[in-house]
């Protein structure tokens, strides 16, 4: 069992993935613990899968590649988290908008007494760089909706950098139903219902102009998903089996 698993969902990431993997692997070589990197390629129409497999062939002791025909970031993350073997499992966006050097903030010994650590761009110690003001405002509006309908108290649920204790990931991700961008809210909603300790970690985050987020379309889709999460909860969809 490695100490750390890094899960990277990758859909049409041929131009960004090689640089990200090079930085991640270089960082891991400087660390004292064992680690694995899982690239979950899903539904790509470019050569993302071939590039990922080339890194696997060059680094067979560290890199694993999973191929999923269906699209959906949530689906890719779910598959990677449940396939990972690490004591801690770290979700990492392929754009590496948070420098990988900040990863120790999410792990012991720097961070202790937690079940899930979520990167936050909204804490006083956080830094958001190069982001257009209108995107920040739309993001804050969506967060207000998240807090009102699902997760009061969390300032940033959508940052793509999160760390889970292995047994917690095994528990919450098997109940995940959202396959798209709303999976973050659903996973944290399930975890809070389970009583897991969730902490926000301040990070430095760089805006990527090549972001895949479609502000209007995705915000509307996620608003509908928030209502679906509440409905799932009322139906007992997230409750563990009765013994």
Backbone bond lengths (Angstrom), bond angles and torsions (degrees), N, CA, C in turn:
res aa  C-N    CA-C-N  psi(-1)  N-CA   C-N-CA  omega(-1)  CA-C   N-CA-C  phi
1 X - - - 1.471 - - 1.517 109.18 -
2 X 1.322 117.93 116.70 1.470 119.22 175.81 1.518 110.83 -68.96
3 X 1.313 116.72 156.61 1.456 120.74 175.55 1.518 110.49 -67.47
4 X 1.343 117.41 -39.42 1.461 121.68 -173.39 1.519 111.13 -133.06
5 X 1.317 115.53 135.93 1.465 123.02 167.57 1.517 107.94 -114.73
6 X 1.319 116.67 131.97 1.465 122.08 174.40 1.521 107.20 -109.44
7 X 1.329 116.52 119.66 1.461 122.47 -177.64 1.525 108.40 -105.45
8 X 1.336 115.80 121.84 1.464 121.81 -178.43 1.523 109.32 -119.96
9 X 1.341 118.83 105.59 1.476 119.81 173.75 1.518 109.48 -73.34
10 X 1.333 117.13 141.02 1.463 119.51 -173.78 1.522 110.80 -143.43
11 X 1.317 116.17 108.53 1.465 122.31 173.99 1.524 108.06 -120.24
12 X 1.327 116.79 115.88 1.471 122.33 -178.35 1.528 111.42 51.20
13 X 1.318 115.66 53.88 1.465 121.91 -178.16 1.525 112.53 -112.38
14 X 1.322 117.40 29.71 1.457 120.21 -175.45 1.520 112.69 -59.61
15 X 1.342 117.37 -33.56 1.458 118.88 -175.93 1.525 112.68 -84.80
16 X 1.349 118.08 -18.99 1.467 120.11 -177.71 1.527 112.96 -107.54
17 X 1.313 116.81 -30.12 1.461 119.82 -171.83 1.532 114.21 -61.68
18 X 1.333 120.55 -44.38 1.473 118.70 -179.06 1.526 113.08 -57.85
19 X 1.318 117.17 -45.83 1.459 119.42 179.27 1.511 112.07 -63.55
20 X 1.329 116.61 -39.71 1.461 120.34 178.57 1.517 110.91 -63.65
21 X 1.318 117.59 -46.47 1.466 120.12 -179.26 1.527 111.52 -64.12
22 X 1.318 116.81 -37.92 1.468 118.96 177.80 1.525 110.64 -61.64
23 X 1.324 117.77 -43.19 1.466 121.07 179.52 1.525 111.20 -67.44
24 X 1.327 116.98 -42.25 1.465 120.34 -179.41 1.522 110.72 -64.51
25 X 1.310 117.31 -46.26 1.463 120.36 -179.11 1.526 111.26 -65.53
26 X 1.329 117.62 -39.69 1.465 120.64 177.70 1.525 109.96 -62.93
27 X 1.322 117.65 -40.40 1.466 120.80 177.91 1.527 110.91 -63.94
28 X 1.319 116.90 -45.48 1.461 119.92 -177.13 1.526 112.10 -63.44
29 X 1.320 117.01 -30.28 1.466 119.24 178.52 1.522 112.37 -64.92
30 X 1.317 117.37 -20.15 1.471 120.82 -179.85 1.522 112.53 -92.66
31 X 1.335 117.10 -2.00 1.456 120.24 -174.95 1.533 110.94 -98.33
32 X 1.340 117.04 152.12 1.466 120.05 -175.65 1.519 114.15 -84.22
33 X 1.339 118.06 -5.52 1.463 120.48 -173.70 1.531 111.01 -105.47
34 X 1.325 115.26 165.39 1.464 121.11 175.28 1.525 109.34 -82.06
35 X 1.332 115.78 149.13 1.456 119.63 -176.08 1.520 110.60 -153.15
36 X 1.315 114.60 158.42 1.457 122.32 171.67 1.525 108.33 -134.34
37 X 1.335 115.11 153.53 1.466 121.40 177.53 1.523 107.19 -121.58
38 X 1.323 116.42 121.62 1.458 121.98 177.60 1.521 109.27 -107.48
39 X 1.316 116.03 117.15 1.461 121.08 173.59 1.525 106.97 -98.68
40 X 1.319 116.40 121.37 1.461 120.72 179.59 1.519 108.01 -108.43
41 X 1.330 115.71 98.92 1.460 121.12 179.46 1.521 108.32 -86.85
42 X 1.338 116.21 130.52 1.466 117.74 -179.87 1.523 111.84 -139.69
43 X 1.318 114.35 120.84 1.455 121.41 172.04 1.507 116.02 65.86
44 X 1.325 118.47 23.51 1.468 120.05 -177.77 1.522 111.40 -73.37
45 X 1.330 114.39 147.44 1.462 119.90 174.97 1.521 111.64 -109.68
46 X 1.328 117.34 0.27 1.465 121.28 175.09 1.531 107.92 -106.10
47 X 1.327 117.93 -160.88 1.462 120.37 -176.44 1.525 113.06 -97.76
48 X 1.328 116.91 32.27 1.467 120.73 176.81 1.519 111.38 -54.97
49 X 1.323 117.55 -46.87 1.461 121.23 -176.91 1.524 111.23 -61.41
50 X 1.316 117.36 -44.37 1.465 120.53 -179.47 1.525 111.12 -63.87
51 X 1.312 117.23 -42.06 1.462 120.50 178.64 1.525 111.18 -64.42
52 X 1.321 116.71 -42.18 1.461 119.96 178.99 1.518 110.95 -62.81
53 X 1.321 116.99 -42.44 1.466 120.76 179.70 1.522 111.84 -66.60
54 X 1.325 117.07 -30.63 1.465 119.54 175.73 1.527 110.29 -64.63
55 X 1.317 117.63 -40.43 1.461 120.57 176.08 1.530 110.57 -66.18
56 X 1.327 117.17 -36.10 1.460 120.02 177.67 1.523 111.16 -64.14
57 X 1.321 116.90 -42.08 1.458 120.60 179.29 1.526 111.42 -65.10
58 X 1.329 116.37 -35.39 1.461 120.10 -179.80 1.527 112.56 -79.86
59 X 1.340 116.75 -21.85 1.470 120.77 -177.60 1.529 109.72 -135.56
60 X 1.326 117.63 61.51 1.469 119.99 -171.89 1.518 114.30 -66.04
61 X 1.321 118.01 -20.79 1.457 120.02 -179.82 1.521 113.07 -82.84
62 X 1.333 116.17 -10.74 1.472 119.63 -174.81 1.517 112.00 -121.47
63 X 1.332 117.86 -44.51 1.463 121.70 -171.16 1.525 111.13 -96.17
64 X 1.319 115.28 132.41 1.461 122.76 170.97 1.517 108.30 -124.21
65 X 1.310 116.97 140.70 1.456 122.18 -179.48 1.523 108.96 -119.07
66 X 1.332 115.37 128.15 1.452 121.92 174.67 1.523 108.47 -112.65
67 X 1.324 115.94 137.85 1.471 120.52 179.77 1.510 109.25 -113.30
68 X 1.320 115.83 126.11 1.459 122.83 178.34 1.522 108.29 -124.06
69 X 1.331 116.19 123.11 1.461 120.34 -177.62 1.523 112.35 -65.59
70 X 1.325 116.10 -36.14 1.467 119.85 -174.13 1.526 111.14 -80.49
71 X 1.335 115.72 149.29 1.455 121.54 177.89 1.519 110.54 -86.66
72 X 1.334 115.55 164.91 1.458 121.28 176.97 1.511 110.83 126.64
73 X 1.339 116.36 116.93 1.458 119.51 -179.05 1.519 111.57 -60.98
74 X 1.330 116.05 -42.12 1.456 119.08 179.95 1.509 112.21 -60.13
75 X 1.321 116.76 -39.92 1.457 121.13 178.30 1.524 111.11 -63.42
76 X 1.347 116.42 -43.26 1.458 120.47 179.62 1.521 111.29 -64.27
77 X 1.327 117.13 -43.17 1.460 120.45 179.95 1.523 110.39 -64.51
78 X 1.318 116.81 -43.83 1.462 120.30 179.94 1.529 110.87 -58.93
79 X 1.310 116.62 -46.95 1.469 119.15 -179.23 1.524 111.39 -63.19
80 X 1.336 116.59 -41.76 1.456 119.62 179.85 1.512 113.00 -65.82
81 X 1.334 116.83 -43.26 1.463 120.43 -178.87 1.522 112.03 -64.43
82 X 1.331 116.49 -38.63 1.460 119.11 -179.10 1.531 112.19 -78.01
83 X 1.327 117.11 -21.97 1.467 120.25 177.10 1.527 112.12 -87.51
84 X 1.320 116.91 -19.19 1.466 120.72 -177.65 1.527 110.51 -67.22
85 X 1.339 114.92 156.41 1.463 120.27 -177.00 1.522 112.24 -119.65
86 X 1.323 117.92 0.33 1.453 120.82 -171.90 1.510 114.57 -71.85
87 X 1.319 114.98 152.60 1.460 121.32 172.06 1.528 109.72 -63.20
88 X 1.338 116.03 -34.20 1.459 122.83 171.83 1.525 107.19 -124.65
89 X 1.353 116.16 143.50 1.462 120.82 -176.65 1.522 108.70 -128.50
90 X 1.308 115.14 119.34 1.461 121.77 -171.03 1.515 110.27 -110.51
91 X 1.322 116.25 122.46 1.463 122.40 174.90 1.517 109.31 -83.86
92 X 1.332 116.12 128.56 1.465 121.30 -174.41 1.522 109.57 -134.77
93 X 1.324 117.65 117.97 1.459 120.86 176.18 1.520 110.73 -64.22
94 X 1.334 114.96 145.75 1.460 120.28 -177.23 1.523 112.99 -67.40
95 X 1.335 117.35 -19.12 1.460 118.16 179.66 1.527 112.43 -80.64
96 X 1.328 117.20 -10.77 1.468 122.99 178.85 1.529 110.78 51.68
97 X 1.334 115.95 43.88 1.459 120.56 -179.62 1.521 112.21 -67.56
98 X 1.316 117.76 -20.18 1.465 121.95 166.59 1.524 107.54 -100.93
99 X 1.319 119.44 123.14 1.459 119.95 179.93 1.525 111.27 -55.17
100 X 1.316 116.78 135.37 1.464 121.19 -177.08 1.525 111.40 -61.57
101 X 1.320 117.40 -21.76 1.467 120.92 178.39 1.525 112.58 -64.42
102 X 1.330 117.97 -13.33 1.458 121.12 178.18 1.529 112.71 -88.33
103 X 1.325 117.14 -2.40 1.462 121.04 -179.49 1.530 113.83 -54.94
104 X 1.343 120.75 -38.71 1.476 119.01 -179.63 1.520 114.37 -56.96
105 X 1.333 118.57 -21.24 1.467 120.27 177.24 1.530 112.15 -62.22
106 X 1.330 116.54 -21.52 1.459 121.72 -175.89 1.528 112.86 -96.62
107 X 1.304 117.84 0.28 1.461 120.86 -171.20 1.524 111.23 -129.71
108 X 1.352 116.72 155.15 1.466 118.02 168.05 1.530 109.30 -61.53
109 X 1.326 118.74 148.80 1.456 126.95 4.92 1.536 114.91 -87.08
110 X 1.358 117.86 -6.95 1.464 118.43 -178.04 1.527 112.24 -67.10
111 X 1.326 117.04 -33.81 1.463 121.10 179.99 1.519 108.97 -126.95
112 X 1.311 116.27 128.01 1.463 121.24 -179.51 1.528 109.40 -133.16
113 X 1.316 116.28 171.08 1.464 122.98 175.75 1.526 111.28 56.53
114 X 1.321 116.89 55.28 1.462 121.37 176.71 1.526 109.02 -146.52
115 X 1.331 114.99 158.09 1.462 121.50 172.27 1.518 111.22 -107.77
116 X 1.344 115.59 -37.38 1.456 121.51 177.54 1.524 107.83 -137.29
117 X 1.322 116.51 131.60 1.465 122.00 176.10 1.520 107.53 -117.47
118 X 1.330 116.43 123.99 1.462 120.39 -177.23 1.525 109.83 -114.80
119 X 1.316 115.10 130.86 1.452 119.34 177.27 1.514 110.59 -64.58
120 X 1.323 116.24 135.17 1.460 120.74 -178.38 1.521 110.64 -125.16
121 X 1.317 114.79 131.96 1.459 121.47 176.37 1.521 111.71 -96.99
122 X 1.337 116.73 6.50 1.462 120.54 -171.44 1.525 114.58 -120.88
123 X 1.308 118.64 4.41 1.457 120.49 176.46 1.528 109.89 -79.54
124 X 1.337 117.77 159.24 1.472 119.18 -179.29 1.523 113.22 -56.36
125 X 1.343 117.63 -31.23 1.465 120.27 -177.98 1.523 112.55 -86.74
126 X 1.338 117.84 -5.92 1.462 121.78 -177.52 1.525 110.76 -75.79
127 X 1.341 114.24 159.11 1.468 119.57 175.03 1.524 108.88 -134.32
128 X 1.346 116.74 127.19 1.458 123.16 173.39 1.522 106.93 -109.33
129 X 1.301 117.08 123.58 1.458 120.89 -174.20 1.524 111.08 -119.71
130 X 1.318 115.60 136.20 1.465 124.31 171.73 1.527 113.53 68.39
131 X 1.328 117.60 19.04 1.462 120.16 -178.94 1.524 110.52 -92.15
132 X 1.341 118.45 131.08 1.464 120.16 175.32 1.526 111.04 -61.80
133 X 1.307 116.13 143.64 1.462 121.02 -175.67 1.525 111.95 -60.95
134 X 1.339 117.63 -36.96 1.465 119.70 -176.30 1.524 111.27 -65.91
135 X 1.349 116.88 -34.15 1.466 119.37 179.00 1.524 110.34 -69.91
136 X 1.309 116.27 -38.54 1.457 119.36 177.77 1.524 110.42 -62.93
137 X 1.315 117.31 -42.83 1.458 120.76 -178.77 1.528 111.19 -63.98
138 X 1.315 117.21 -41.62 1.460 120.35 178.69 1.528 110.07 -65.43
139 X 1.331 116.17 -39.35 1.457 119.74 177.19 1.513 112.64 -62.67
140 X 1.328 116.63 -39.02 1.462 119.75 178.74 1.530 110.96 -68.45
141 X 1.334 116.35 -36.50 1.462 119.38 177.53 1.526 110.48 -63.80
142 X 1.329 116.75 -41.90 1.460 118.92 177.90 1.525 110.91 -64.77
143 X 1.331 117.20 -38.83 1.461 119.31 179.31 1.522 111.66 -62.50
144 X 1.317 117.49 -37.37 1.462 119.91 176.43 1.524 110.72 -61.08
145 X 1.330 116.25 -37.28 1.458 120.30 177.91 1.533 110.58 -68.09
146 X 1.342 116.08 -41.33 1.468 120.19 177.32 1.525 110.65 -60.51
147 X 1.327 115.99 -44.45 1.459 119.11 -179.28 1.522 111.58 -65.60
148 X 1.318 116.83 -36.46 1.458 119.98 -178.12 1.522 112.28 -71.53
149 X 1.337 117.33 -35.89 1.459 120.57 -172.10 1.522 114.77 -102.52
150 X 1.335 117.68 -22.46 1.465 117.03 -170.93 1.520 115.29 -141.64
151 X 1.323 118.13 -46.26 1.460 119.85 -168.74 1.523 111.59 -134.59
152 X 1.314 118.24 71.72 1.469 119.28 177.64 1.521 111.23 -61.72
153 X 1.331 114.82 138.65 1.461 119.67 174.65 1.508 115.33 102.37
154 X 1.341 118.53 -18.23 1.462 120.69 -179.99 1.521 110.40 -94.65
155 X 1.320 115.80 127.67 1.460 119.75 -175.69 1.531 113.11 -83.43
156 X 1.333 117.05 -22.60 1.464 119.48 -175.59 1.524 109.03 -153.06
157 X 1.339 115.97 102.10 1.467 119.68 179.62 1.524 112.38 -97.98
158 X 1.331 118.92 -13.49 1.457 121.62 -169.72 1.518 114.99 -100.14
159 X 1.315 118.06 -0.22 1.459 119.35 176.64 1.534 109.33 -63.59
160 X 1.317 116.63 137.05 1.460 121.19 -173.05 1.508 115.44 -84.16
161 X 1.328 117.96 26.02 1.460 121.19 -179.86 1.525 108.23 -131.66
162 X 1.336 116.07 111.14 1.459 121.78 -175.94 1.523 109.22 -144.48
163 X 1.327 115.99 148.45 1.459 120.67 -179.23 1.527 109.46 -125.70
164 X 1.321 116.21 133.80 1.461 123.16 -178.61 1.527 109.89 -123.39
165 X 1.313 116.66 139.01 1.457 118.12 165.45 1.524 107.82 -63.85
166 X 1.327 116.67 143.86 1.459 120.52 -172.39 1.509 114.37 -55.13
167 X 1.340 117.23 -46.69 1.458 119.27 -177.83 1.524 112.23 -68.89
168 X 1.328 116.44 -27.97 1.460 120.05 176.39 1.529 110.05 -70.52
169 X 1.324 117.04 -42.73 1.466 120.64 176.58 1.522 110.64 -59.42
170 X 1.326 117.40 -43.78 1.460 120.44 178.93 1.519 111.44 -60.38
171 X 1.314 117.19 -34.40 1.456 121.24 -179.17 1.524 111.64 -75.19
172 X 1.327 118.20 -55.83 1.463 119.67 -169.53 1.525 113.18 -76.45
173 X 1.325 118.48 -35.68 1.458 118.82 -174.35 1.525 112.65 -72.37
174 X 1.317 118.48 -20.92 1.466 118.23 178.22 1.519 112.02 -74.07
175 X 1.336 117.95 -13.78 1.453 121.62 177.11 1.526 112.50 -98.82
176 X 1.322 117.24 -0.60 1.459 121.04 -178.40 1.523 111.18 -66.25
177 X 1.337 116.58 135.82 1.461 121.25 176.58 1.526 112.58 -117.55
178 X 1.340 117.95 -22.56 1.460 121.49 -177.36 1.528 110.01 -80.61
179 X 1.321 116.74 126.71 1.461 120.19 -178.51 1.521 112.61 -101.05
180 X 1.334 117.44 -7.66 1.458 120.64 -177.57 1.508 113.28 -104.74
181 X 1.345 116.20 -145.22 1.456 121.72 -172.00 1.526 113.71 -72.49
182 X 1.338 117.81 -15.51 1.465 120.64 -176.58 1.516 113.57 -85.06
183 X 1.315 117.03 1.38 1.467 118.80 -175.55 1.523 111.82 -59.97
184 X 1.348 117.81 -32.49 1.469 120.00 -179.13 1.524 111.05 -57.53
185 X 1.329 115.96 -47.89 1.461 120.34 -178.87 1.518 110.16 -63.66
186 X 1.325 116.42 -42.91 1.468 119.35 -178.59 1.526 111.61 -63.14
187 X 1.320 117.13 -44.34 1.462 120.33 -179.12 1.527 110.68 -63.06
188 X 1.316 117.18 -44.06 1.463 120.04 179.72 1.526 110.87 -68.53
189 X 1.312 117.50 -33.92 1.464 121.31 176.42 1.530 110.11 -63.02
190 X 1.329 116.10 -46.48 1.473 120.54 178.14 1.522 110.29 -61.40
191 X 1.332 116.28 -45.30 1.464 120.45 -177.62 1.524 111.42 -62.24
192 X 1.325 116.71 -41.16 1.468 119.01 178.92 1.528 110.75 -65.46
193 X 1.320 117.51 -39.05 1.470 120.17 176.65 1.522 111.50 -62.20
194 X 1.334 116.03 -30.68 1.463 120.39 179.54 1.533 111.98 -79.85
195 X 1.328 116.90 -11.48 1.454 120.24 -179.46 1.516 114.48 86.15
196 X 1.325 117.18 16.89 1.460 119.77 179.27 1.534 110.19 -73.91
197 X 1.336 114.59 149.53 1.462 120.70 -179.25 1.523 109.35 -84.72
198 X 1.327 116.71 116.29 1.464 123.36 -178.31 1.519 108.68 -113.34
199 X 1.324 116.51 127.46 1.461 120.68 -179.85 1.527 109.02 -124.30
200 X 1.322 115.65 148.25 1.457 121.52 174.94 1.523 109.76 -96.81
201 X 1.320 115.72 137.54 1.460 122.60 -177.30 1.532 109.24 -116.16
202 X 1.324 118.74 123.14 1.469 119.31 178.58 1.523 111.43 -68.60
203 X 1.320 116.07 136.58 1.464 120.31 -179.44 1.525 110.14 -133.60
204 X 1.322 114.62 165.93 1.460 122.17 166.64 1.519 107.21 -96.68
205 X 1.323 116.26 126.94 1.467 121.15 -173.81 1.522 109.68 -130.76
206 X 1.336 114.88 131.70 1.459 121.16 -179.52 1.529 109.65 -106.94
207 X 1.309 116.52 126.76 1.460 120.37 177.24 1.521 110.23 -66.33
208 X 1.336 116.04 134.79 1.460 122.12 176.62 1.529 108.63 -106.48
209 X 1.323 118.53 115.66 1.468 120.05 -179.53 1.524 113.08 -63.13
210 X 1.337 117.07 -14.54 1.461 121.60 178.10 1.529 111.12 -92.66
211 X 1.311 116.83 22.81 1.460 121.53 -178.98 1.523 110.92 -56.64
212 X 1.351 115.89 142.16 1.459 121.03 179.49 1.532 112.11 -86.09
213 X 1.304 117.93 -6.40 1.457 120.86 -176.76 1.531 109.94 -71.91
214 X 1.326 116.30 125.38 1.464 122.36 175.09 1.522 106.41 -100.12
215 X 1.310 116.06 107.17 1.455 120.54 -164.34 1.525 113.13 -56.50
216 X 1.321 118.54 -53.78 1.461 120.41 -175.04 1.522 110.83 -71.67
217 X 1.321 116.71 -51.96 1.466 120.91 -177.04 1.518 111.32 -61.23
218 X 1.344 116.65 -49.50 1.459 119.46 -176.73 1.525 112.03 -68.08
219 X 1.325 117.42 -35.69 1.457 119.55 178.54 1.526 111.26 -64.27
220 X 1.333 117.02 -41.17 1.461 120.10 177.74 1.523 110.84 -65.83
221 X 1.319 116.77 -42.76 1.456 120.66 179.69 1.527 110.49 -62.46
222 X 1.313 116.77 -41.78 1.452 120.79 -178.14 1.521 111.78 -71.17
223 X 1.328 117.56 -30.86 1.466 119.70 175.77 1.522 110.21 -63.26
224 X 1.315 116.52 -41.64 1.470 120.54 176.35 1.522 110.32 -64.06
225 X 1.332 116.18 -40.37 1.465 120.17 -179.90 1.525 111.75 -64.12
226 X 1.330 117.88 -35.15 1.463 120.42 178.16 1.524 110.67 -60.15
227 X 1.322 116.11 -41.40 1.463 119.68 177.08 1.526 110.62 -66.81
228 X 1.330 116.77 -36.08 1.466 120.04 178.17 1.521 111.40 -65.75
229 X 1.328 116.99 -36.11 1.464 120.72 177.62 1.520 110.08 -62.37
230 X 1.327 116.94 -45.11 1.459 119.90 178.29 1.529 110.88 -62.81
231 X 1.323 117.40 -39.89 1.456 121.27 178.66 1.530 110.80 -65.29
232 X 1.332 117.00 -43.08 1.469 120.48 176.57 1.517 111.41 -58.49
233 X 1.319 115.99 -41.16 1.459 120.12 -179.79 1.529 111.02 -64.32
234 X 1.335 116.63 -42.13 1.462 120.16 178.96 1.521 111.36 -63.39
235 X 1.324 116.44 -32.91 1.465 120.71 179.98 1.524 112.71 -82.44
236 X 1.332 117.26 -2.81 1.467 119.58 -179.89 1.509 114.02 79.80
237 X 1.344 116.91 17.88 1.468 120.46 -176.63 1.522 111.87 -63.92
238 X 1.317 117.54 -27.51 1.462 120.44 -175.88 1.532 113.02 -99.57
239 X 1.317 116.62 2.47 1.461 119.55 -177.45 1.525 110.32 -80.57
240 X 1.332 117.82 140.44 1.462 119.68 177.16 1.519 110.62 -66.85
241 X 1.345 117.60 154.64 1.470 120.29 -179.93 1.533 111.30 -58.72
242 X 1.297 115.71 141.15 1.457 119.98 177.31 1.519 109.82 -75.22
243 X 1.332 114.74 137.40 1.464 118.81 -179.28 1.526 110.02 -104.65
